[in-house]
Amino acid sequence: MLSSEDIAKMAISYLGLGSNIGEREINLLKALSLINQESRLIKTSSIYETKPIGYEKQSSFLNMVCQVSTKLKPVDLLRSIKQIEKILGRKPSFRNAPRIIDIDILFYDNIIINTKKLAIPHPRLVERAFVLIPLAEITPKLVHPELGRSIAELAHKISGQEGVRLFNKEVY
């Protein structure tokens, strides 16, 4: 049981998950289970099937987002999700390559970080319908700390919405 002091020390973070190799939905569910061991899973979006971006000669992705409460500092959360990717079998490859699992930190509280190892908010989330649509599903009123615009507003104006279709509404 968490004390009120522990809860006060916890941050709210939003993570984006994607998979396009193997049992894609199972990969996402395994990742959520592992995330929930290090942080507290609060909410998950539906799962969406999306066309690949960048390198297009690959299978469609399943994408979703989740909200977590965590005591981990941003760099430790990054280390944790990279370890989860490794546990699930992700291998280093080229940018936009097919992958068993991909987990990105989208937001961490209302902070802005821009280092070589970590950028929060995720620098490309405003260009990605496959992130904004599920994010708007679970937190439409969240305001992007750099842009001052809500996720609902960003999702409404994003191009590529037609490439994102609902796959499974019942998730976790």
C-alpha positions as CSV (number, residue, x, y, z in Angstrom):
1,M,0.0,0.0,0.0
2,L,1.4,3.4,-1.0
3,S,1.5,6.1,1.6
4,S,0.2,9.6,0.8
5,E,3.9,10.7,0.9
6,D,4.8,8.1,-1.7
7,I,1.9,9.2,-3.9
8,A,2.9,12.8,-3.7
9,K,6.4,11.8,-5.0
10,M,5.0,10.0,-8.0
11,A,5.0,11.5,-11.5
12,I,2.4,11.0,-14.2
13,S,3.9,9.8,-17.5
14,Y,2.4,8.9,-20.8
15,L,4.0,6.1,-22.9
16,G,3.5,5.2,-26.5
17,L,3.8,1.5,-27.5
18,G,4.0,-0.1,-30.9
19,S,4.6,-3.6,-32.3
20,N,4.6,-5.0,-35.9
21,I,6.5,-8.3,-35.5
22,G,5.1,-11.6,-34.3
23,E,2.0,-11.7,-32.0
24,R,1.6,-7.9,-32.0
25,E,-1.3,-7.6,-29.5
26,I,0.4,-10.1,-27.1
27,N,3.6,-8.1,-27.4
28,L,1.7,-5.0,-26.3
29,L,0.0,-6.8,-23.4
30,K,3.3,-8.2,-22.2
31,A,4.9,-4.8,-22.3
32,L,2.0,-3.3,-20.3
33,S,2.4,-6.1,-17.7
34,L,6.1,-5.4,-17.4
35,I,5.6,-1.6,-17.2
36,N,3.1,-2.2,-14.4
37,Q,5.8,-3.9,-12.4
38,E,8.0,-0.8,-12.3
39,S,5.3,1.9,-12.4
40,R,1.6,1.9,-11.7
41,L,-0.5,1.5,-14.8
42,I,-3.4,4.0,-14.6
43,K,-5.1,4.0,-18.0
44,T,-4.7,2.5,-21.4
45,S,-6.1,3.5,-24.8
46,S,-7.6,1.2,-27.3
47,I,-5.3,-0.6,-29.7
48,Y,-5.1,0.9,-33.2
49,E,-3.7,-0.6,-36.3
50,T,-1.5,1.7,-38.3
51,K,0.4,1.8,-41.5
52,P,4.2,2.0,-41.1
53,I,5.9,5.4,-41.5
54,G,9.3,6.0,-43.0
55,Y,10.3,2.5,-43.9
56,E,7.0,1.3,-45.6
57,K,8.1,-2.2,-46.7
58,Q,6.9,-3.9,-43.4
59,S,3.8,-5.1,-41.7
60,S,1.3,-2.7,-40.1
61,F,1.8,-1.8,-36.5
62,L,-0.5,-2.1,-33.5
63,N,-0.1,1.1,-31.4
64,M,-1.5,2.3,-28.1
65,V,-0.7,4.6,-25.3
66,C,-0.8,4.3,-21.5
67,Q,-0.8,6.5,-18.5
68,V,1.4,5.5,-15.6
69,S,2.2,6.9,-12.2
70,T,5.9,6.4,-11.4
71,K,8.5,7.1,-8.8
72,L,11.2,6.7,-11.4
73,K,13.0,9.8,-12.6
74,P,12.7,10.4,-16.4
75,V,16.2,8.9,-17.2
76,D,15.4,5.9,-15.0
77,L,12.0,5.4,-16.7
78,L,13.8,5.5,-20.0
79,R,16.3,2.9,-18.8
80,S,13.3,0.7,-17.5
81,I,11.4,0.8,-20.8
82,K,14.6,0.0,-22.8
83,Q,15.1,-3.0,-20.5
84,I,11.5,-4.1,-21.2
85,E,12.1,-3.8,-24.9
86,K,15.2,-6.0,-24.5
87,I,13.4,-8.6,-22.4
88,L,10.7,-8.8,-25.1
89,G,13.3,-9.4,-27.8
90,R,13.8,-6.1,-29.5
91,K,17.1,-6.0,-31.4
92,P,19.0,-2.8,-32.4
93,S,18.2,-1.9,-36.0
94,F,17.8,1.1,-38.3
95,R,15.3,4.0,-37.7
96,N,11.6,3.0,-38.4
97,A,12.6,-0.7,-38.7
98,P,10.2,-3.5,-37.9
99,R,10.2,-4.3,-34.2
100,I,8.7,-6.6,-31.7
101,I,8.1,-3.7,-29.3
102,D,8.8,0.0,-29.2
103,I,8.1,2.1,-26.1
104,D,8.5,5.8,-26.0
105,I,8.1,8.4,-23.2
106,L,5.6,10.9,-24.6
107,F,5.2,13.1,-21.5
108,Y,6.5,13.1,-18.0
109,D,4.5,15.4,-15.7
110,N,4.7,18.8,-17.3
111,I,8.5,18.9,-17.7
112,I,10.6,19.6,-20.8
113,I,13.9,17.7,-21.3
114,N,16.1,18.0,-24.3
115,T,19.4,16.0,-24.0
116,K,21.2,13.6,-26.4
117,K,19.7,10.6,-24.6
118,L,16.2,11.9,-23.8
119,A,13.7,14.4,-25.2
120,I,10.4,15.0,-23.4
121,P,7.8,15.7,-24.7
122,H,8.6,13.2,-27.4
123,P,9.8,15.4,-30.3
124,R,7.8,13.7,-33.1
125,L,4.5,13.0,-31.2
126,V,2.8,16.0,-32.8
127,E,3.6,14.5,-36.3
128,R,2.1,11.1,-35.5
129,A,-1.6,10.3,-35.8
130,F,-0.9,6.9,-34.4
131,V,0.2,8.6,-31.1
132,L,-2.2,11.5,-31.0
133,I,-5.4,9.6,-31.6
134,P,-4.9,7.1,-28.8
135,L,-3.5,9.8,-26.5
136,A,-6.6,12.0,-27.2
137,E,-8.7,9.0,-26.3
138,I,-7.4,8.8,-22.7
139,T,-6.3,12.4,-22.0
140,P,-7.9,14.9,-24.5
141,K,-7.4,17.9,-22.2
142,L,-3.7,17.4,-21.5
143,V,-1.8,20.4,-22.7
144,H,1.5,20.1,-24.6
145,P,3.9,22.0,-22.4
146,E,5.8,23.5,-25.3
147,L,2.9,24.2,-27.7
148,G,0.3,25.2,-25.2
149,R,-2.3,23.2,-27.2
150,S,-4.5,20.4,-26.0
151,I,-4.0,16.8,-27.2
152,A,-7.6,16.8,-28.5
153,E,-6.8,19.9,-30.6
154,L,-3.5,18.5,-31.9
155,A,-5.2,15.1,-32.7
156,H,-8.1,16.9,-34.5
157,K,-5.7,18.7,-36.9
158,I,-3.2,15.9,-37.5
159,S,-2.8,14.5,-41.0
160,G,-2.8,10.8,-41.6
161,Q,-5.9,10.0,-39.4
162,E,-7.2,7.7,-42.2
163,G,-4.2,5.4,-41.6
164,V,-5.1,4.8,-38.0
165,R,-8.0,2.4,-37.4
166,L,-9.4,0.9,-34.2
167,F,-8.2,-2.7,-33.7
168,N,-9.3,-3.6,-30.2
169,K,-11.2,-1.4,-27.7
170,E,-10.9,-3.8,-24.7
171,V,-7.2,-3.8,-23.6
172,Y,-6.1,-4.1,-20.0
